[in-house]
């Protein structure tokens, strides 16, 4: 039996590229976005009562990684990118039906518009459903996951003084916590886990309308080299 689903809205996110998006929600609290709801869900009745909720589950489509043939095994970054395990033992983006879920902070509620933070979703992500987070049911003290018991160790992020000054200027223009967002995303070391970068290699991504460039001057260190408004 085939079932069809339709988006209830689309997320407008600070993440304009897949690279450097946190691999789990809440790892970058400064990551913000707006969920724009589509008719008929843009009516006040659809979000009535949601102002009583601090966090919500978003069910969404990995719209840029949809595949015709399902994968049975994947290489999760948390295991170094070289070890394969069953797809259902991971949160890999390569899902049988392309469905993902994230718990995010709900910052503001208005008809047709939800402001959220702590997100790990690409700009333009189709949202399939919204469900309130219920602490007594969703938080399990006895839960465990031997492959990912703890959050990844954060790397220190260094700044060139002039680059940090530019980042603060862009943050003021955007009225967004850009400096914190850059640090929180880069501290998780977004490069592929199997890759050993040379100091000469440059990496980059786009946050809001700002291009960010960085490198690894030494193992375990990240230095931000450039923060410029996209031309």
N, C-alpha and C positions, 0 to 999 in steps of 0.2 A: 504494500500500500504506500502510495506517495502522498506526502503532506506538503503543502506550500505555506510559507510564512512571508509576511510583509513587514518592513520596518515601521516602527511607530514614530521614528524621528532619526536625526543625524547629530553626531557629536562634533562640535567645532572645538578643536583641541589646540593646545600650544605646540603639539608635536606635528610638524609638517612632513617629516620623513620617519621611516621605521627605525633607522639606526639611532641608537642612544635612548630609545624608549625604555623605561624600567621594565624588567622582566616580570615584575609582579606589581599590583597596585599598592599604594600607601608607602612605597619606598622613596617617593619624591613628593612630599606634601605640598611643595610649591607648584606642582603641575596642575594647571587649571584648564577648565573647558566649560562649554555651554551646550546643553542638550536642547536642541530645537525640535519640539514635537510637531508632528504632522496632523492634519485633520483626520478624524474628529477628536483626536487626543489633545489638541491644543485648546480645548475648552476648559473652563475652571473646574467643572465637575470631575475631570479625570485626575486632578492632583489634589482634590479636596482631602484634607487630613494629613497630607504629606509633610506639612510644616512641623509636625510633631516628631519627625524622624530625623536622626542625625546622619545616618549612612543608608545607602541603598545598594542593592545588587543590580548591575546592568548586564543583561544578556545581549550579546552582539554578534556580528559576523566579522570574521577575519577576511574582509573583502579583498585584500590584496594577496592572499595566499590560498585562495580557493583552488582545489585540484580536482581533475576528473577521476583519477585513480586513487583510492584510499591508501594510506601508508599504515602498515601494521607495526613498524618499529621506527623510532626516531632517535636523534642524538641530542639529548638535552644539554644546554650550556652548563648547567650546574654540575654535570658529571665530566666536564672538560671538553665536551664536544666530540669525543672520540668513542665513547661507550654507547652502544645501542640498547634500548629497552623498549618495552611495549608502549604503543602510543597512549593507552589508557592509564599508564603509570605516570604520565607527565601532563604538563599544561602547555605542551608545544602548540604552536599556531597551526600546525598541519593536522586539523581535525577531520574526522569522517564527514561531518556536515558543516564544517567551518564555523562552529558555534563556540564563543568564548564567554566567560563571565568574570566580572570584576566587582569588588566591593569598593565604593568610593564615598567620600564625604559629601554630604548634601549641604551646600552653603546658602542657597537661596531658592525659593520656590515662587513662581509666577505662572499664570496661565500660558501654556505653550512654551515655557522656558524654565530649565533647571540649571543652576550654576553648581558645578561640582569641582572637587579638587582631590589630590592624591591619585590622579588617573594614570593609566598606562595604555591609552588608546590613541590611535592615529587620527588625525583630522579627517573628517568625512566618514567615520565609522558608522555603519547602519546599526541602530539600536532596535532590538527585537522585543524587549520587555524590561520593565522596572519592577523590582520587588523590594519591600522594606527589609532592612537588616534587623533581625530580632535577636538581641544579645543572648537571652537565656537559651535559645534554641540553636543559634549559629556558632556560638563560642563554646567549644568542647574542651574542657580541661584535660581529658584523657586522650586527646587526639595526638597522633605522632606520624612522622614521615621520615624514615631513615635516610632518604636521599636528600632531604632539605629540612633538617630540624631547625636550623637557625638562619637568620638573615645573612646574606653575604657580607664579608668583611669590607668595610668602606676604605677606599684609598684616599690619601690626602691629596687635595687639589691645590695646585700652586697657580699664582697669577703673575703675569708681568704687570708692574704698576700701572702703566698707561692703558693696558687692556682692561684692568679692573675699573679704572676710571670711565672708560668708554662703556663698559657694561652697566655701570650705575646710571649713566646718561640715558642709555636705551631703556633701562628699567623705568626711569622717571617718565620718559615719553610714552611707554606702553601702559604705565600704571599697573605693572605686574612685577612679582618678585623674581626678576630674571636672574640676578646673581645667585640666589638660593637655588633656583631651578637648575642652572648650569652645574653648580657644585653637587647637588643631589644626584643628578643623572650621571655625571662623569665619575663620581666617587664609586659607582657600582661597576666601573670598568666595562664599557659597552662593547669593546672589541671582541671578536670571536675567541672563545676560551683556548682554542688550540694554537692561536697565533702569538708569536713572540716578536713584537714590533721593535724595529731599530729606532734610535733617537731621531733619525732623519725623516722617518715616515710621518706624514700628517693625516689626521682624521678630522672629520667634520660632520655637522648636521645643522638643521634649521629649526630654531625654536621661535614661535610666533613668526615675525618677519625678519629675524636676525640670524645671520650665519655665524656659527661658532666653529673655531678650529683649535685643535690641541695636538699634543704629541706626548710621548713617554720618554723623558730625558734619561731615565734609569728604571730598572725593574721596581715595580711597586709605587711609581710616581707618575703623576699626570700634571701637565702644565698647559694652561690656557694661553694660546698664542694670538687669537684674533676674535673680536666680537664686532661685527659690522652689520649695519642694516642692509638687507638684500636689495640689490639693484635691479 
